[in-house]
Amino acid sequence: MIATSLRNGTSSCSESKDLPYDLTNRGYGKDGVKFLHVSRDGPVHSIHEFDIKIHIKLNSIKEHTEAENSDIVDSDALKNMMCILGKIHGVEGPEKFALMIVKKTLDQYSHVDEVSMHVETYPWQRIRQEVSKDNYQLHNHAFIFAPTALRYCDVIMKRNDMKPTIISGFKGLRLLKTTKSSFMNFIDDEYRTTPELPDRILSTIAEGAWEYSDIENVDFKQLWEKVRDTVASSFAGDPVVGTTSTSTQRTAYLAVKQVLDDLPQVALMSLTLPNRHYNNFDTRPFQKLVPGENNDVFIPLDKPYGIVHAQLARKDLKSHF
């Protein structure tokens, strides 16, 4: 969701009043910036690898309307700024890194009105090695790519409102449970083909994003992990008996509600749950080989798929979603 306010239509720029059309939105930047930072604390090394987009909006439009380039900041300069500031200040995580870059861009270029960054984090984890029976040690400088979910953030800052908007999120969180999910009592008309499903496999590839009620003293990494784990725990329920899902809609709502209940730092959260269907393999033609009903072998379906989203916010919240 890079640069929500940058890409959405806005009121026309005052400089376009003498033009044949209103220039209702504009901006430019650099996409696909690859960045790896290595922090060395003696023999123990830590890494952050990012895929970055940075977009800016200038306070004039002459680069568009007059073929006048004197205010254009070269997008390579923005890329180089990231590398230099990373070298000077180090990297704690995507949110704080992006916040540092957007602030520096506004400080460096007085004619830039708005800066937006989208940062995706590569999920590197230390390689764990067994040193004795039931005893493991994390490697000092070797890592494994372990994508349980992709972490990302968006940071937006405007010159006329120097309070930054920080949005954190995850993509690609695969969840599945083999029971305690039903879909019953929905509209039955001439177009319906889906049968009543008293017990089914429920699977999804969840995407979530949230804004913060307060960004002071937030441990962004720890909070991201808590949100991810809360969504997974709400989906699964008690480890022995689970929890009942009457619909994907209900599952999405309860997961987001649990995040807001447990984490006061989260002001608003949106969750999208595509319904990745698994159909029973039809064994009726093979009754001599496998008599009876089949509830063991399933065929995953790729497309089409249902999709559900829910967004909950605390009362009286002004959001950038």
C-alpha positions in Angstrom: 0.0 0.0 0.0 2.8 2.4 -0.8 2.2 6.1 -0.7 -1.6 5.9 -0.1 -2.0 9.7 -0.2 0.6 10.1 -3.0 -1.2 7.9 -5.5 -4.8 8.7 -4.6 -6.4 11.5 -6.4 -6.1 14.9 -4.6 -7.4 18.4 -5.3 -5.9 20.0 -8.3 -2.6 22.0 -7.9 -3.0 25.8 -7.9 -0.4 26.1 -10.6 -2.6 24.1 -13.0 -5.3 26.7 -13.1 -4.1 28.1 -16.5 -3.7 24.6 -18.0 -6.2 22.8 -20.2 -6.6 20.1 -17.5 -6.2 19.8 -13.8 -3.1 17.9 -12.7 -4.8 16.2 -9.8 -1.9 14.1 -8.6 1.8 13.6 -9.3 5.0 12.2 -7.9 8.1 10.1 -8.7 10.8 8.2 -7.1 12.7 4.9 -7.1 11.3 1.4 -6.9 13.1 -1.9 -6.5 15.9 -0.6 -4.4 17.8 -3.5 -2.9 19.6 -2.9 0.4 21.6 -5.2 2.8 23.1 -3.9 6.0 25.5 -6.1 8.1 26.1 -5.1 11.7 29.2 -6.7 13.2 29.5 -7.1 17.0 32.8 -9.0 17.2 32.1 -12.5 15.8 28.3 -12.0 15.9 26.8 -10.5 12.8 23.3 -9.3 12.3 21.6 -8.5 8.9 18.7 -6.5 7.5 17.8 -6.9 3.8 15.2 -4.7 2.3 13.3 -4.2 -1.0 12.4 -0.5 -1.0 10.2 2.0 -2.9 10.6 5.7 -2.2 8.4 8.4 -3.8 8.4 12.2 -3.4 6.1 15.0 -4.4 7.4 18.5 -5.1 5.8 21.8 -4.3 5.6 22.8 -8.0 4.6 21.1 -11.2 6.9 22.8 -13.7 8.8 19.6 -14.4 5.6 18.3 -15.8 4.1 21.4 -17.5 7.1 23.5 -18.5 9.8 21.0 -19.3 11.8 22.6 -16.5 14.0 20.1 -14.5 15.7 22.5 -12.1 13.8 21.2 -9.0 14.0 17.5 -9.8 15.9 15.4 -7.3 17.5 12.5 -9.1 16.0 9.2 -8.0 19.5 7.8 -7.8 20.3 10.5 -5.2 17.4 9.1 -3.0 18.8 5.6 -3.4 22.3 6.8 -2.5 21.0 8.7 0.6 19.6 5.4 1.9 22.9 3.6 1.6 24.9 6.5 3.2 22.5 7.0 6.1 22.5 3.2 6.6 26.3 3.3 6.8 26.4 6.3 9.2 23.5 5.4 11.6 23.1 1.6 11.1 19.7 -0.2 10.8 17.4 -1.3 13.6 14.4 -2.3 11.5 12.3 -1.2 8.5 10.1 1.3 10.3 12.9 3.3 12.0 15.0 3.1 8.8 12.2 4.5 6.7 11.4 7.2 9.2 15.0 8.3 9.2 15.0 8.5 5.4 11.8 10.4 4.9 12.8 13.0 7.6 16.2 13.5 6.0 14.6 13.9 2.5 12.4 16.7 3.8 15.3 18.3 5.6 17.6 18.1 2.6 15.2 19.4 0.0 13.0 22.3 1.1 10.9 22.1 -2.1 9.7 18.5 -1.4 6.3 18.5 0.1 5.8 14.8 0.7 7.8 11.6 1.0 6.6 8.1 1.1 8.5 4.8 1.6 7.5 1.2 1.3 10.0 -1.3 2.8 9.7 -5.1 2.5 11.9 -7.1 4.8 13.6 -10.3 3.7 13.0 -13.0 6.4 16.5 -14.1 7.3 17.0 -16.1 10.5 20.1 -17.4 12.1 20.9 -21.0 11.2 20.3 -23.2 14.3 22.7 -26.1 14.7 22.5 -29.1 17.1 25.6 -29.1 19.3 24.5 -32.0 21.5 21.3 -33.9 22.0 18.4 -31.5 22.5 20.9 -28.6 22.6 21.0 -26.1 19.8 23.1 -23.0 19.1 22.4 -20.1 16.8 25.1 -19.4 14.2 27.1 -16.2 14.6 27.1 -15.2 10.9 25.1 -17.7 8.8 21.4 -17.3 8.0 18.5 -19.2 6.5 15.7 -17.7 4.5 12.6 -18.6 6.5 9.5 -16.9 5.0 6.6 -17.6 7.5 5.3 -14.2 6.5 6.7 -11.2 4.7 7.1 -8.1 6.9 6.7 -4.7 5.4 6.0 -1.1 6.4 4.9 2.2 4.8 6.0 5.5 6.2 4.5 8.8 4.9 5.4 12.3 6.0 4.2 15.7 4.7 5.8 19.1 5.2 2.6 20.6 6.3 2.0 17.8 8.8 5.3 16.6 10.3 3.7 13.8 12.3 4.6 10.7 10.3 2.1 8.0 9.4 3.6 4.5 10.0 1.8 1.5 8.7 3.2 -2.0 9.4 2.0 -5.2 7.9 2.5 -8.8 6.8 1.8 -10.7 3.6 1.8 -14.4 2.8 0.9 -15.8 6.2 -0.4 -19.3 5.3 -2.8 -20.8 7.8 -4.8 -24.1 7.6 -6.9 -26.1 10.0 -8.5 -29.5 9.2 -11.7 -29.2 11.3 -13.8 -26.8 13.4 -14.8 -24.8 10.3 -18.3 -24.8 8.9 -20.3 -22.8 6.4 -24.0 -23.2 6.8 -27.4 -21.4 6.5 -26.4 -18.9 3.8 -28.6 -17.7 1.0 -30.1 -20.6 -1.0 -31.4 -19.4 -4.4 -31.4 -20.4 -8.1 -27.7 -19.4 -8.5 -26.3 -21.3 -5.5 -24.2 -24.4 -6.1 -22.2 -24.6 -2.8 -23.6 -27.2 -0.5 -24.0 -26.9 3.3 -20.6 -27.5 4.8 -20.8 -28.7 8.4 -17.1 -29.5 8.7 -14.5 -28.4 6.2 -10.8 -27.5 5.8 -10.2 -23.8 6.3 -7.1 -22.4 4.7 -6.0 -18.9 3.9 -3.0 -16.7 3.0 -3.5 -13.8 5.3 -2.5 -10.2 4.7 -2.7 -7.7 7.6 -1.8 -4.0 8.0 -2.2 -1.6 11.0 -1.6 1.9 12.1 -0.2 2.9 15.5 -1.9 4.9 18.2 1.5 6.0 19.4 4.9 5.5 17.8 7.0 6.6 20.8 9.0 3.8 22.5 7.4 1.1 20.2 9.4 -2.0 19.6 8.3 -2.5 16.0 9.7 -5.9 15.6 8.3 -7.3 18.8 4.9 -5.8 18.0 4.9 -7.1 14.5 5.6 -10.6 15.9 2.8 -10.2 18.4 0.2 -9.2 15.8 1.2 -12.1 13.5 1.0 -14.6 16.4 -2.3 -13.2 17.6 -3.9 -13.6 14.2 -2.5 -17.2 14.0 -3.7 -18.0 17.5 -7.2 -16.5 16.9 -7.5 -18.6 13.7 -6.4 -21.8 15.5 -7.9 -21.5 19.0 -7.0 -23.7 21.9 -4.1 -26.1 21.0 -6.2 -29.1 22.1 -9.8 -28.3 21.2 -9.4 -25.5 18.7 -12.1 -22.9 18.1 -15.2 -23.0 15.9 -15.3 -20.9 12.7 -18.8 -20.3 11.4 -17.5 -18.3 8.4 -14.3 -16.7 7.2 -16.0 -13.4 7.9 -16.4 -14.3 11.5 -12.8 -15.6 11.7 -11.4 -12.3 10.2 -13.4 -10.1 12.6 -12.4 -12.1 15.7 -8.7 -12.0 14.8 -8.6 -8.3 14.3 -10.7 -7.7 17.5 -8.2 -9.8 19.4 -5.3 -7.7 18.2 -7.0 -4.5 19.3 -8.0 -6.0 22.6 -4.4 -7.2 23.4 -2.3 -4.4 21.8 -3.2 -0.8 22.8 -0.4 0.4 20.5 -2.5 -0.6 17.5 -5.1 2.0 16.6 -6.6 0.4 13.5 -6.1 -2.9 11.7 -7.2 -4.4 8.3 -7.1 -8.1 7.7 -7.7 -9.9 4.3 -8.3 -13.6 4.3 -8.6 -15.3 0.8 -10.4 -18.6 1.2 -8.0 -21.2 -0.3 -10.3 -24.1 -1.0 -9.6 -27.8 -0.7 -12.1 -30.2 -2.3 -12.6 -33.8 -1.4 -11.2 -36.2 -3.9 -14.2 -38.1 -5.4 -13.7 -41.8 -4.6 -17.2 -42.8 -5.8 -15.9 -44.3 -9.1 -13.3 -46.3 -7.1 -15.5 -48.0 -4.5 -14.0 -51.4 -5.2 -10.6 -50.0 -4.3 -11.5 -47.6 -1.5 -15.1 -48.3 -0.3 -17.0 -45.7 1.6 -16.6 -41.9 1.9 -13.4 -40.0 1.5 -12.3 -37.5 4.1 -8.6 -38.1 3.8 -7.5 -36.9 0.3 -8.2 -33.4 -0.9 -7.4 -31.4 -4.1 -6.2 -27.8 -3.6 -7.9 -25.3 -5.8 -5.9 -22.3 -7.1 -8.5 -20.1 -8.7 -11.1 -18.8 -8.3 -11.2 -18.2 -4.6 -13.4 -16.3 -2.2 -11.9 -13.4 -0.3 -12.9 -11.7 2.9 -11.6 -8.5 4.6 -12.4 -6.8 7.8 -11.1 -3.5 9.3 -11.5 -2.4 12.9 -10.6 0.9 14.3 -10.7 2.5 17.7 -13.4 5.2 18.1 -12.8 8.7 16.8 -9.7 7.7 14.8 -8.4 9.6 11.8 -6.7 7.1 9.6 -4.5 7.1 6.5 -5.9 3.7 5.3 
